[in-house]
């Protein structure tokens, strides 16, 4: 590897993280958690200690979340859109909904599949056992914003 300084290749899939790198990641996670819980407590009009006692990475069902004061009502995406429009004092027809990413047509999906298969084949051929790590690295590097990552990948087939 070639570096311009000690941490210029951080994060790296080719070497273990140093204690300093681990502490920086932990610090970033903790800062993100503080921002999230502060905003959530303010938005729920709930004491931060109460919210944190309910949070801590737990997953609640919709009914449990409602009982705990974490949500006001239950529903799906369409319900949320109607609620947001109502809060913005918009009537039906005064707003439109756009879903991202745009749905691809059959030809574009076919071409993308062919292209990605060729890239995957080349990656596997050239990097062998390292190919899955490079795929994961590329995926993470293309993500935006704060991330909560597990130290493993879960694949359900």
C-alpha positions in Angstrom: 0.0 0.0 0.0 1.1 3.6 -0.6 0.1 6.3 1.9 0.7 10.0 2.2 0.2 9.8 6.0 -0.7 7.2 8.6 -4.5 7.4 8.1 -4.7 8.3 4.4 -6.1 4.9 3.6 -8.8 4.9 6.3 -11.1 3.0 6.1 -9.2 0.0 4.7 -10.3 -3.5 4.0 -6.7 -4.7 3.7 -5.6 -4.0 7.3 -7.0 -4.1 10.8 -8.2 -0.8 12.3 -6.0 0.9 14.8 -7.4 1.9 18.2 -7.5 5.5 17.1 -9.6 4.6 14.0 -12.0 2.5 16.1 -12.4 5.4 18.6 -13.1 7.9 15.8 -15.8 5.6 14.4 -17.3 5.1 17.9 -17.2 8.8 18.5 -19.1 9.4 15.2 -21.7 6.8 16.1 -22.2 8.4 19.5 -22.5 11.9 18.0 -25.1 10.7 15.5 -27.0 8.9 18.3 -27.0 12.2 20.4 -28.3 14.2 17.4 -31.0 11.6 16.7 -32.2 11.2 20.2 -32.2 14.9 20.9 -34.3 15.6 17.8 -36.6 12.7 18.5 -37.2 13.8 22.2 -37.8 17.4 21.1 -40.2 16.2 18.3 -42.0 13.9 20.7 -42.1 16.5 23.5 -40.5 13.9 25.7 -37.7 14.1 28.3 -34.4 12.9 26.7 -33.8 10.4 29.5 -37.3 8.8 28.9 -36.7 8.6 25.2 -33.2 7.1 25.7 -34.7 4.5 28.0 -37.0 3.4 25.2 -34.3 3.7 22.5 -30.9 2.1 22.7 -31.2 0.4 19.3 -34.4 -1.4 20.2 -37.0 -2.2 17.5 -40.6 -1.7 18.5 -43.7 -2.9 16.7 -46.0 -0.1 15.6 -48.4 -0.8 18.4 -45.7 -0.8 21.0 -44.2 2.4 19.6 -47.6 4.0 19.9 -48.1 2.8 23.5 -44.6 4.2 24.3 -45.4 7.6 22.8 -42.9 7.2 20.0 -45.5 7.6 17.2 -48.8 9.4 17.0 -50.6 7.1 14.6 -50.1 3.9 12.6 -50.3 3.6 8.8 -48.4 3.2 5.6 -46.6 5.5 3.1 -49.8 6.7 1.6 -51.1 7.7 5.0 -47.9 9.5 5.8 -48.1 11.4 2.5 -51.7 12.5 3.2 -50.7 13.5 6.7 -47.8 15.6 5.4 -50.0 17.3 2.8 -52.7 18.0 5.5 -50.0 19.5 7.8 -48.8 21.7 4.9 -52.4 22.7 4.3 -52.4 21.3 0.8 -55.5 19.9 -0.8 -55.7 16.9 -3.1 -54.3 17.9 -6.5 -52.1 20.7 -5.0 -49.1 18.3 -4.6 -47.6 15.4 -6.4 -45.7 12.4 -5.2 -42.5 11.2 -6.9 -40.8 7.9 -5.9 -37.0 7.5 -6.2 -35.2 5.9 -7.8 -37.4 6.1 -10.9 -38.6 2.7 -12.0 -36.6 1.4 -14.9 -38.2 0.0 -18.0 -37.5 -3.6 -19.0 -34.8 -2.8 -21.5 -32.8 -0.6 -19.1 -33.1 -3.3 -16.4 -31.9 -6.0 -18.9 -28.9 -3.9 -20.0 -28.0 -3.1 -16.4 -28.1 -6.7 -15.4 -25.9 -7.7 -18.3 -23.4 -4.9 -17.5 -23.3 -5.6 -13.8 -22.9 -9.4 -14.4 -19.8 -8.7 -16.6 -18.4 -6.3 -13.9 -19.0 -9.0 -11.2 -17.3 -11.7 -13.4 -14.3 -9.4 -14.0 -14.0 -8.5 -10.3 -14.2 -12.2 -9.3 -11.7 -13.3 -11.9 -9.2 -10.5 -11.0 -9.6 -10.4 -7.3 -10.7 -13.9 -6.3 -11.6 -14.2 -2.6 -11.2 -10.4 -2.2 -14.0 -9.6 -4.6 -16.9 -9.7 -2.0 -15.0 -7.3 0.2 -14.5 -4.9 -2.7 -18.2 -5.1 -3.6 -19.1 -4.3 0.0 -16.6 -1.5 0.1 -18.0 0.1 -3.1 -21.5 -0.2 -1.7 -20.6 1.5 1.6 -18.6 4.3 -0.2 -21.6 5.1 -2.4 -23.9 5.5 0.6 -24.6 9.0 1.9 -25.2 10.3 5.4 -24.9 8.6 8.8 -24.8 4.9 8.7 -25.3 2.2 11.3 -23.4 -0.9 10.2 -23.3 -4.4 11.7 -20.0 -6.3 11.7 -21.5 -8.9 9.4 -23.7 -9.1 6.2 -27.1 -10.9 6.5 -28.3 -12.6 3.3 -31.8 -14.2 3.2 -32.5 -16.5 0.3 
